[in-house]
Amino acid sequence: MTDIEINRLVKARPIQDVADQLGLQAGELFPYGKLKAKVSLDALARLKSARLGKYVLVTAINPTPLGEGKTTTSIGLAMGLSRLGHRTAVTLRQPSLGPVFGVKGGGTGGGRAQVLPMEEINLHLTGDAHAVSASHNLLSAFIDNHLFHGNALHVDQNRITWPRTLGVSDRALRQVSLGEGAAGRIGQFVITEASEVMAILALASSQVDLRRRLGQIIVGYTTDGKPVRAEEFGCAGSMAVLLREALLPNLVQTLEGTPAFVHTGPFGNIAHGNCSILSDAIALRCSDYVVTEAGFGSDLGAEKFFNIKCRLSGFKPAAAVVVATLRALKLHGGGGAVKVGTPLPSGLTGPNQVALVKGFANLEQHIANVKAHGVPVVVAVNAFSDDSVAELEWVRERSREVGAVDAAVSTHWADGGKGAEALAQAVVRATEKGATFRHLYEVAWPIKNKIQAIATQMYGASDVSFDATAERDIEMAELLGLDQLPICMAKTPLSLSHDPALKGRPSGFTLPVKEVRLLAGAGFLTAVCSGIQLMPGLPKKPAGERIGFDPATGEVVGLA
């Protein structure tokens, strides 16, 4: 049975019932049909002094084409905690249309560990991503309109850094010609989830904060080298108005009726890779446990969760879960190559202790990454039906030996919340140990020192090199007083290093930083390594080719 078929068989609860479970009032809910709603920020004001629940992060090893199941684990864990009698919510990012119609497919979980309504969450949900695109492109239009009408700000057309954005993958838009003749210039598009506006929406704490951050966006520089901000074009207020409803968190539910917030979608490899602060802020005041997911492995999403999101929100995680599978660990250990559409090699699906031991080094680094922030670690071994019991137990035991407080085998994909009860129990025990949460670096450190700390402690690099462009960017950040912002690393998620071909736990490499982007509105500096694209391309056989309507029923088919 496909994911979408499983999703449709569930008799979902009315969204008001889900809200009632959280203690939200009817007037604090703006329904979008029967199964989804936005939550008013009035709820946050009413619950301002409420006791906070325990904050549990779900992260993973470096992803492989086989998938580790981080989203399904987050959903399964939340359902498992609910089954144990704990009032629980899960907070997730909204899936991007790029992957939905491209390589990855949907992002609502799978099997018996999904959120619903699956089609609507994977597509438009409540229109937040479109609002981000509209707000972003409004600024783009105002910039070029200003140039057309005389350029009173003396903007240097060759130093405009603000792109345009689109919600789907389209490699042809990575570089485009704008305007005509002498007034023309070269520009680019980025995918919506790479937009600074999306990052701002995820990090904003209120309408006032949103408006302030939008005005702070640096769009380029004048002919005498001074930064030009969105505020100077007179459209930051209009941008905020377009995002008025998008700022409100979206409430949905899991297949078992556990409350789920799905809100904002910054990518984990090029942005900070976490759902909105506002969704967490409401969930934490309404729950005993809040399970939240960070993009990709601990080297990206989790590191940014700890050092950007938690630094800004002030919320402190009580525990973290690192997800792994036997197959992915063996792939990191050289157990075989994976090619889409072909059977998996026996070195990945069958017993292979040699590859497992070698690949376990990747998991060991991710355990260390979380522990470096003073947070107790639980390893979730996301099990397949044909996995070796002996190998599953070996991973559990070895995880505890290298620093995890516990490790549990989880079968949430096949068994839903029941299959995650052992994991849930391990997480509860971990949160009772008490965390001594700390940031990896202080924002007052020099920019290079902050990048060095991330590269050496999170990735295993021996050194960092800075291209001439990055050196100039760092000088500009210092000149503008932006050097005391946290760092958002942009690198491949497929390796602990900058090189996607380096699997396992590479060491001794030098991390090359090509440029440092100044995202003054979002409130961080993005250090970009080689090979990073802000506008993905579609694969040879995009997932969108199989999506459509069933002519007999009118239902969506092919969405996965």
N, C-alpha and C positions, 0 to 999 in steps of 0.2 A: 504494500500500500504506500502511495506517495505521501510526502509531507502535506500537500494541499488537501488530499483526501482525508487524512487523519484530522487535520484542522477543521474540516467541514463537518465531521461526524460529531464534534463536541457540542453539547448544548451549553452555550455560553450564558453567563450571568448578565443581567442588565447592568450597565455601567454604574448606575446609582447604587446598586448592591455592593459593587466593588469599592466604591467611594465610602459607603457606610462602614465597611470593614476597617477602613483607615481612620474613621472618625471625621471625615470631611462632611460639611453641611451642604444641603441641596443648593443653596445660593452661591456656593463656591465652585459649582460645577457648570461648565458650558458644554452640553452634549453635542456631539457630531454624530447623529444617528443613535442607535441603541447600544453600540459596543465600544465607543471611544468618546473621550471628552477632554477638554482643556480644564485645568485647575487654576482658579483665580489666585493671584498673589495675596488676596485678602486672607486666604487660609494661612499663609506664612505669617502674616501680621498677627492673626488671632492666636496662633500656636507658638509665638515667639519665645515664650518662657517654658515650653514643654521640654520634658526630658528627652535627650537624644538617644536613639537606638544604637546598636553596635554596627559599625561600618565595616563591611567585608569586601575586599577587592578580589576580583578574579582576573588572573593574568595567565601566561602560558610560556612554554618553550618557544624557540623560533619556529614560525609556521612552515609547513611543508605543503606540497600539493595534495597530500592526503587529508589535511584538515585535522586539527586537534580537538575541536569541539568546545571552544571557549564560551561561545554563546549558549550552546545547549547545556553546558555545565552550570553557567550562571542561572539559567532558568530552572534547571533540575535541582540545584542547591536551594533556591528560593522555595520551590515546591516541597523539597525534603524538610526544610526547616518548618514550613507550615504544617506538614504532617506530624511533626513532633510537638505541635501545639504552640509554636512561636508566631506572633503576629509579624509577618515578613512582607517586604516589597523588593522587587528587583528593578534596577534602573539601567537602561540600555540606550545606545545611540540609535537613531533612525537609519535604516539601510540607505545606501546611495544608489541612485538610478544607474550610475555608471557600471558598478559590478552586477547589479540586478540584470541588466541587459547585456553584460559583457562576459567575464570569465567566471566570477565567483557565484553568481546567482543571488538569491535573497539572503537576508540577514536576520530572520526571525526564529532561528533555531531549527530543530529537525526532529523527526521521530515523535516520541511522546514528550519531548521537551521543547515546546514552542510557545510563542505568544500569538494572540489572535486579536482582530481578524488579520490573517496572514497576508491576503492580497492587498488590503488597504495600507497596512504598515509598510510593505515592500514598495508600494507605488507612491501615492500622494499623501497618505495619512491625513493630516489636517492642513497641508499646503505650506508647511514651514520652510522647506527647502526652496520652494518657488519664491517665497517672500524674501529669502536671503539673496537669491539671484536678482530679483527686482531691485532690492535696496542697493546691492553692489553695483549693478549696471546703471542705476540712476546717477551714482557718483561718476562713473565712467563718462556718461553722457554730459554731465555738467562740466567736467574737465575740458572735453573737446569743444563744448559750446563756448566756454570761456576763451579758449584759444581763437575760435572763429570770430568772436566779437572784440578782438583787439589785445587780448592777453595783458590785462592791466597788472596782473601779479608777476609778470616777467618770468613765467614758467619756461624752463629749458625743455623744449620738446624732445630732446635726446636723452633727458634724464627723468622722464615720467615712468614711474615704476608700477603704477596702478593698472592692472589688466582688466579685461572683461571676463565674465563667467558664464558657464553653461552647465546644466545638470546631468548631462550624459557624456560619455567618453567620445572624443573626436580628435584624433591626432592631427588632422589637417588644420586645426585652429591653434596649434602651438605657436605659430608665427603668422601674423596677418598684416596686410597693408591697410592703413586707416587714412581716410581723406584722399585728396587728389593733388597732383602737382607739387608746388613748393610747400604747400600746407600739409602734405602727407607725411606720415611717419609709420614706423613699424610697431605693432602691438602684439598682444597675445591674449589667449583665453586660458583660464584655469578651470578645473572642475569645481562645482559649487562647494564641495566639502573642503577644498583647499583655500577658499576665500577667507580673508581676514574677518569679514563680516560674520561668517559661520563661527569662527573662533571666539569673536566678541560675544555673539549670542549665547554660546555655551558658558562663558565666564562671567557674564553680567549678573549683578545681584539685584537689580531693580530697573524700572523704566528710566530713572534719572541716571543711573550708572551706565545703562546702554547708550543713552543719548551722549553722555560725556565721552565714552570710549569711541563712538563713531566719529565725533569731531576731532579726535586725536590722531586719526589715521594719517600717516604720511604718504602722499600720493606721488611725490617727486621733489624736485629741487629747482630753485630759481637760477637764472643765468649767473648770479654771483654766489651760488652754492648754498643758499639757505633752504631749509626744508619747507615744503608747502603741505598744509594739512587740509583735510576735508572741510573743516570749519570755515576755511577761507572762501570756499565756493558757495556757501550759503545753503547747502542742501542736507546738512547733517540732521536737521529737524525732520525733513521729509523722509530721510532714510529710516529714522527711528519710528515714524508713523507707519511705514510699510511693515515694520517688524513688531508692531504693537501686540498683535495676537500671537505671533510666532514665539514671543518671549515666554508665554504661558506653557508650562509642562503638559504633555499629553499623557492621559491615563488610559491604559488598556488592561489586559489580564492574560495569564498563562492558560494553558489547556485545563489546568486544575483550579482555575479561578483565583490564583494568587495575584494580588495587585502588581501591575508593571507600569513603570513610567518609561516612555520611549521619546527622547527629546534631544535634538541637535545631533550633528553627525560629523564632527571634524575627524579627518583621517589620522591614524596613529603614526604613519611614517613621515608625514610632512606637516602635520599640525599636532595638537596636544592629545588627540585621540580619546576623549572622554565625553560622556554625556553631560548635560548642563548641571551647573552648581545648584540652580533653582529646583530641579527635580529631586536632587539628593537632599536639599534643605527641607523640602516638604516631606519627603519619604522618611527621613530620620526622625522627624517630630511625630510621625504617625505609626511607627513600627518598633518592634523589639530588635529586629535585624534588617539591615538594608544590604543587599548584594548588588554590587556594581561591577561593570566590566570595563577594562581598559584595552585599547587596540593593540593588536599584535603581541609580541613577547614583552617580558619585563624590562628589556633594554630600551623599549620605546614607550608604549602606553603606560606601563606601571611607573617607570621613572618619572614621566611627566605628571602622572597622577600625584605622586608624592611631592614633587618639587615645584610644580606649577599650580595644579588645581587645589591641593590641600593647603598650600601656602596661602592661596588667595581666600579660600573658603573658611579656613580655620578648623575644618573637621579633621579628626584624627582616626585613622583606620585601626581597628582592633585586631584584625587578622587578614591574611591574604592567602588565596588558593592559587597554586601553580598547576596548570593542566598539562598533561602529557599522555601520549599513547605509545604502546609498544612499537607500533609501525613507524611512527615519526622518530622515535629514539633510534631505531635501527637504521632509518634513512640517514640520520645525522652520523651514524657510525659506519656508513659505507655499505649497508646491507643490500644495496641494489638501486637502480635508477627507476624513476617513475615517469611514464609517458601516458598522457591523458588518452583514454579510449582503449587502452591495452590492459591485459591482466597484470596484477601486481606480481612481482617476482617472489619466489618462495623464500628468499632471504629476508623479506619483510613480513610475510604472513605466517611463516612457520617458525619454529624455534630457531634462534640464532643468537646464542649467548655472546659470541664474540662481538657482533655488531651492536648488540644491546649495551654491553659494557662500555664500548668505545663511545657510543652515542649518548650514554648517560651523562657524560661530561657536560653536555649542553644544559641538561636539567640542573646539574650541580651549580652551574654559573647563575642560573635564574633563581635558585634557592638563595644563593649568596647575595644576589642583587636585592631581594626583598629584605633579607636579614640586615643588610647594610643600613636600612632605614629604621631598624629597631622594631620590626613588625613580625609576629609569629607566622610561620609558614606551614600550610597544609598542602600536601601534594595530592591532586586528584588524578588517578589513573583511569582515564576514560576507556572503558573496556569494550572490545568487540566479542561476539559470541564464540569465535574460534581462537581467541587468545589463549596462550599457554598459562595455566594457573600457576605453575612454578615460576614463570617469568614475571607475572603480575606480582607475586609475593616477593620476588627478588627486588623489584623496583620499590615496593613498599618499605622493605627492610633497609635497602641501601639509602633511600631518601631520608630515613630517620638517622642513619649513621652520619650523613653529611650535613645535618642541621635542621631538617624539617621536624616540627614538633609532633607531626603525625602524617600518615598517608593512608588513603582509602581508595579502594576500587569502586568505581561508580558505573552503574548501568542505566542511567537516566534516559538515554536515547531510546532504549527498548522498553524500559519499565517506568518512566516518568518519575514522579517524586519518590515513589517507593524504592526505586533503584538508587536514589541519592541519599537515603536515610543514613547510611554509614558515614558518608561524607559530611552530612549535616551534623551528626554527632561529634565528629572529629573537629569541625569548625567551632561548635559551641565550646568544646573543651579548650580549644586554642584561644578563644576570646577571653576565657576565664583566667588565663595565665597572666594577662596584662601586657600591653605593648608599651614600649618606651620610644615612641615615634620620634624620628628626627629627620631633618632634611640632609641631603647629601652634601650640600654646599651652602654658604651664606651668599645672599644676593650682593652684599658689599664687596665680595671678592672681585678682582679684575676678570674681565670677560674670558681671557685665555685660561685662567686658572679654573674657572667654572667648567669650561669645555673639557679641559684636561682631566678634571675629576670624573666627569661622566665617561669619557673615553677609556680611561685606565681602570676605573673601578667597576663600571657596568659592562664594558665591552671586552676588557682584557687587552687593550692596546698598550703598547710600550711608550708611544709618543703621539703627538698631534702635529701636523704640518699645516701652515696657513698660506694659501695662495695670495698673490699681491692684491687681488680684489677683496679678499677677506680682511687683509691688513687694513686696507683703506676703509672698509665698512666698520671695523672696530674703532678706528680713529674717529669716524663720524659719530658713532654711538657715544663715544666718550665726550666729544665736543658738544653734543646735544643733551648731555646729562642722562642718557639712556643706558649707561653701562651697568647700572644697578638693577637691571631687570633679570628675571630667571631665563634660562636657556631652553629652547625647544630644538632638539636635534632632528634633522631630516636626513635619514639614511635608509638603506634597504632593510626590510624586516626579515629577510630570508637568511640572514647570518648575524651573529653577534658583531661582526666586523662591518666594514663598508662594502665588502665584496660578497655578492650573493653566492658565489661558488664555494666559499669557505664555510664548511659545515662543522658540526661538533662544537668544540671550544677552542677557537684559534687564539694564538697569543703571539707576542713579539712583532706585531704589525704597527705601522704608523697610520693613523687615521687622517685622511686628507680633508681639510675644510676649504671648500671652494669660495664660499661667500657667506656673509652674515646679514640676514635681512632684518630690518628694523620694523617690527610690528608694534608700534607705539599704542595703537588702539587696543589690541589684544593684551598688551602688557608683557610681551616677551621678545627675545631675540632668537631668530631661527638660524642656526648654524647648518649650512647645507653641504653635505658630502657629495661625491661624484655620482652620476647616474640617476639623479632624482628628477622625476617628471611631475609637474603640477597638473598636466592634462593627459590622462591615460589614453591609450588606444584600444580599439576593439580587437578581439582575437579573430583568427581566420573563420571560425564558426561561432559567432556570438550567441549567447544564451537567448537573445531576443528573437532569434530565428524560430524558436519552438514555442513562443508565447503567443496566445491568441484566445479566441472565444470558441467554445463548443457550440456548433450551429444548432444542436438539438436542445440544449439547456440554457444557452447564453452565458454559462459560467466561464471564468478564466481557466485556461489550461496552459501547461508548460512552465508555470512559475514554480521555482524550487529554491 
